[in-house]
Amino acid sequence: MIHPVQFISHRPELCEFVLQNGLFGYLVWDTNVGIVYPSPIAIRSMGLSHHQPFPAECILTHSGMRFQSEETTSDFILGRICFDPSNSAGFPFRFHSKEVFELGKRFIILALDAFLDEKEKNLPPILQSAEISRDLFTSSFQYSNIGMEISNPHGEMIEVNPILCEWLGYDSDELKSKSLSDLTHPDDLPIELSYLDKLNQGLIPSFQIKKRYITKSKESIWTILNKSIIRDTLGNPLYYLSQILNMTDSIQSEMELRSISRLLDQMANLAKIGGWDLDLKTNQANWTNVTKRIHEVEEDYIPNVENGLSFYHSEESRNKITTAVEALISKGKVYDLELEMVTAKGNQTWIRTNGRAEWENGKVVKIYGIIQDINERKKWEMALASQTSILWSFVEHAPAAVAMLDQEMRYVALSQRWIDDYKIPLSKEEIIGKCHYEIFPNIGEAWKEIHARGLLGEVLKRDEDIWRPPGWDKDQVIQWEIRPWTLLSGGIGGILMFTRDITESYETKLELKKAKELAENAYNAKSEFLANMSHEIRTPLNGIIGYSDLLAETLVDTSFNEYAQIVKQSAHTLLSIVNDILDFSKAEAGKLQLAEEPNDLKNLILEAIKIMDIQAIVHGLDIRLHIDESIPNALMFDSNRLRQVMLNLIGNAIKFTETGFIECRLTRLESANKQEVKVRISVKDTGIGIAKENQNKIFDSFTQEDFSTTRKFGGTGLGLAICRQLLQLMKSELKLKSEVGQGSEFFFEIPFRIPEIDPNLLLESTEAKFETSKSMETLIQDLPTKILVVEDNAVNMGLMKNFINRILPKVIILEAENGEVAVQVFQKEFPNLILMDIQMPVQNGYDATLAIRKLNKGKNVPIIAVTAGIIDGEKEKCFGVGMNDYLSKPVQKDNLKQLLFKWLEFEYLSIKSK
């Protein structure tokens, strides 16, 4: 069964032939079996049932003879199609024919055109008979599937045939009552009236137009209107004869056919696919427009076999296409090649071409095929191949262990390092294509799960992983990463595995970790030792300094006062050495910290000079001070640490200067930051000076200029090292200018932040608080107060009691030698304030504080820690267990007084508010 539309759809020349000549459709005549297959339009024109073929004997010439397949011509033949032998009229058509060969078979395409023609005067005698003509006309008018109507010169319908009534939805009388404008689409009416005018004037014998009729249901139908005029013997118009072919389906099919044809052309253009054929009978070749564009030839270019092959310049391409064409012509052997050719304009390009043969009686009579421009794809493929080659080369020669596996975990590529690291007893060629689990049979389920996750698109990695490869006698530590690689289609092709053997570095790291732990243990032991030593040294120092203070107060007007002061000064010197050692330990551990607060820089410098002034006087030296008046009073800095730096520098200047003076100078410098004040602080002396070769090493720990100075001047050699580290925390650097015998100048530049609080307001607030505090002190001294002193050292217990009695004459002092006793005394006496030592036998100060805080009346009592340990973290630990404040040993009477009044005032106000 042949479908006429499908038969011509892939042949553009047949589509063009039918569109030009097949007004009433077309027929496909299979000459091998004598069967004719009508197109949908032809079926409609002749009133046949759907897809109804008929024998070739139904096609007759005007003479009534059978239409012979050999009668094909480039012109047309007048004839008819007759299905009923008793009806000699049939369906008259003008036949246009075209011969076609398909798969070695011969077919004839008959395009059906209108029968009317100027050559009617040359019709055979049988059609010139009036009787026969009348019968033919009457039969055609009544029973034709073509609409017909006869109207007079006034446009009034005289007669209409049934099929036209059926199309328009009217009965005969209704339709005859309608005018031309009633039945014609408004857009088509002017064209028809224009042709009618020419017809009436005799300018044309007839006309044919496409026209839309308006049906009774107000729908439009497309038709082909062929209208002619019948005149009397004088030439006057008598009737108009209209033949109407319903083309609604035909127009739709034509539009679809044109759409298909246009789509095929567009697809061919987009895909750069052209067609070609060669008729071996006539040796005539045809190229489509796309084929000509691929070859960059003119549109009127006439191809043949010889000039077609001339575009292939390279010997390889020319030999391939020549051999393929010869085999196609002689044996019908199909070919499909990708070749390099040079266009008519000299451009080098790549094409894909294939060829097929058409047979007839066992002989190839025609060859045809396509040609496609694949230049861009070929360039892309070549670039991809180059990149792939580079990738493969990278993988194979990478200095790391790299393997590329597919979805089945088969090796696609791998590096030599992979083989070496895992000691695989195979070559790359032997491994490619093998399964990863075949190479490593002892891989566990955990690794297989990781591989599966990678094949699903997940990226996984681990910095350290321990496993044992097959045949190894020890574990291997590897760093690995697994990530998917994608196919050109976008899917996941497999995984890439990157591994690095870090066994040696892992073992080194373990050794370093062990060494670090040992160093930390050593540091902790040193810190613990320093803490213990600090406690053990500060405990007796607390008694020495405290009792020397009391002795000096007692012996004010006696000669023994001087002895007491010497004892006190010696004890403070020893305390300074202990503090330097502790600060050095903190600096080494990087635990030195600053506590910036608004402070008066000028007052701090004056205080430092005042402290060192006695030593200067003893040495017969004068301390001079120069302060830039533009330096603000209040700046942000850690007063304790800056005071420590100044005391060290001034102390060194006094120590190494025998005659002359010490000069302190503060100078304000320019700063780009408006929120800070940059100050240069220097301490200059007229001492022994420092040799240039020794100026760098004096900042080292435990080092002075030379051993002779150590013997002569004494000291630990830690002062400048600590100063330098403190200044680095303050974003500064300690510098030196010195010449032997001329003295030395130590200086540094510090960017001080300006406090956000107005210093004047702060001063006023401080003065107001001072006045209030004085009156509150008087009130507290008159109140009955109980203070519990918890201290295991009898000397320190006696000292604390002496200090408290001098500060608060009416106080009741309670004693406890350890934490356990302290808890018992508290439950019995309920003191107003507790002074709690930390390191004690039986129960320490931390545990005692926790026990007291658990008691109902112990939740709010002020507890002040009194400890000889000043290691970092101790103060925070005291606050963490519930203590309110912190006092370090040696205890200074003024510091103790300040804390007692502070917390007794707090206690008094709390009771008053309740």
Disulfide bonds with the S-S distance in Angstrom:
none
